[in-house]
Amino acid sequence: MANKGRQSRSVLTINGRIRLRRRWWHDAQTGSIAPADESLDRSGATITPGALELACRENLSATSFAKAAANLARTAQLTLSAEQLRKEVEAAGRRVLEAQQSGRIETAWKAEDCRLPGDKEGKTRIYTGCDGVMVPVVTEAEKLKRRAAIKAKRRRCGKKCRPLPPRKHGADLAWKEFKVVYFYSEDMRHQHVGFTHRNHEAAGKLMRREADRLRFRQATQRVAVVDGATWIREQMQLHLAELDGLGLDFYHLSENVHRARREVFGDDAPEGRTWADELMHVFKHDGYGTAWDRLVQWRAKLARSRKKCKAADRLLKYVATRQEMIRYPAFRAKGWQIGSGPTESQCKLCTKRLKGHGRRWDRPNATAVAALDTLDRSGQWQNFWPNASPAAV
């Protein structure tokens, strides 16, 4: 092989950037190779796992990739451009998603770990929830505008450049709904989060996959508390048939009751607040049947007002279509929660990095960045990075 001389190579490590000069050899049959690279790093990566982990950790709490790159340079003296950090973080997130889908990342806990506090019989209980959350995305118009700006910059440069890669199409709207799937124990010590940018059917399959990984079926008690969205109820009934209870979040029911109260009684009418408080007390302690009878009697007294009747009919329809989920006395008798607050909280936490001034995402990239956050919140970070610096030969 022909000796092509020494060429340099730069690798960013957790202890700083290392620049190497190694000899290249060329042959018409095999092409060019650097034998030293086989001993140093067969993957040919320009950033080591330790440095990549630090970049991903900084990105979790940053407001932008530029801020994450600046924090990384300041705290760890590791220099990465904002664009390079973005590419590395999103690529790591995609690898996390692939590992989760294939089951290569072990969950941090199983159903048998979710024992009830103070229970001497060793019973276990797992709660699950699901919800949609809006995320800002790049629209088709913004894609075209960015493309035009890049072409104009190239023309001003005056140099011949490589052709631009094929353009990815943007979204039709500025915000799109992503889905969050959440599993947690009674004391909240065990939590597991899933995230997807796809539709409700994909969310249902995500429920089933993560439930199997957590051995959800083996839990003594399996409870779901969700809001009133129809797609959530249908997907849970389809994919989590082993549920012992599927309940409607008490707060969401209260929201609909108070909406009807404002439309019928007015915003600040004392009699309206008294009516709403008494009705919610009946729902909570007496159950659906008694509350339904009270609602029907209340509706009959509003026959003269079309606006008030419309508000009452909306509330009656909302309650009637969720009759099987309104089981608060039974839930409370078993010690089960009746609120979906933990799921609502996770929706905010999972998308904290994705939302903010000036942030716009391609949906797959947003899911990849969120995957690193859910990895951390699910206690799986060490399972993905068990050893940040593998031994080199």
Salt bridges, closest charged atoms under 4 A:
ASP37 OD1 - ARG9 NH1 3.40
ASP37 OD1 - ARG22 NE 2.91
GLU38 OE1 - ARG42 NE 3.93
GLU53 OE2 - ARG57 NE 3.36
GLU83 OE2 - ARG86 NH2 2.54
GLU90 OE1 - ARG86 NH1 2.84
GLU106 OE2 - LYS110 NZ 2.91
GLU112 OE2 - ARG215 NH1 2.50
GLU121 OE1 - LYS123 NZ 3.63
GLU140 OE2 - ARG167 NH1 2.92
GLU140 OE2 - HIS169 ND1 3.51
GLU142 OE2 - ARG360 NE 3.72
ASP172 OD1 - LYS176 NZ 2.63
GLU177 OE1 - LYS179 NZ 3.34
GLU186 OE1 - ARG125 NH1 2.62
GLU210 OE1 - HIS192 NE2 2.53
GLU210 OE2 - ARG209 NH2 2.71
GLU210 OE1 - ARG213 NH1 3.02
ASP212 OD1 - ARG208 NH2 2.82
ASP212 OD1 - ARG217 NH1 3.16
ASP227 OD2 - HIS252 NE2 3.97
GLU242 OE2 - ARG208 NH2 2.94
ASP244 OD1 - ARG222 NH2 3.34
ASP249 OD2 - HIS252 ND1 2.47
GLU263 OE2 - ARG259 NE 3.71
GLU263 OE1 - ARG314 NH1 2.98
ASP268 OD1 - ARG273 NH2 3.96
GLU278 OE1 - ARG294 NH1 3.86
ASP313 OD1 - ARG299 NE 2.66
GLU344 OE2 - HIS252 NE2 3.80
ASP362 OD1 - LYS143 NZ 2.93
ASP373 OD2 - ARG377 NE 2.66
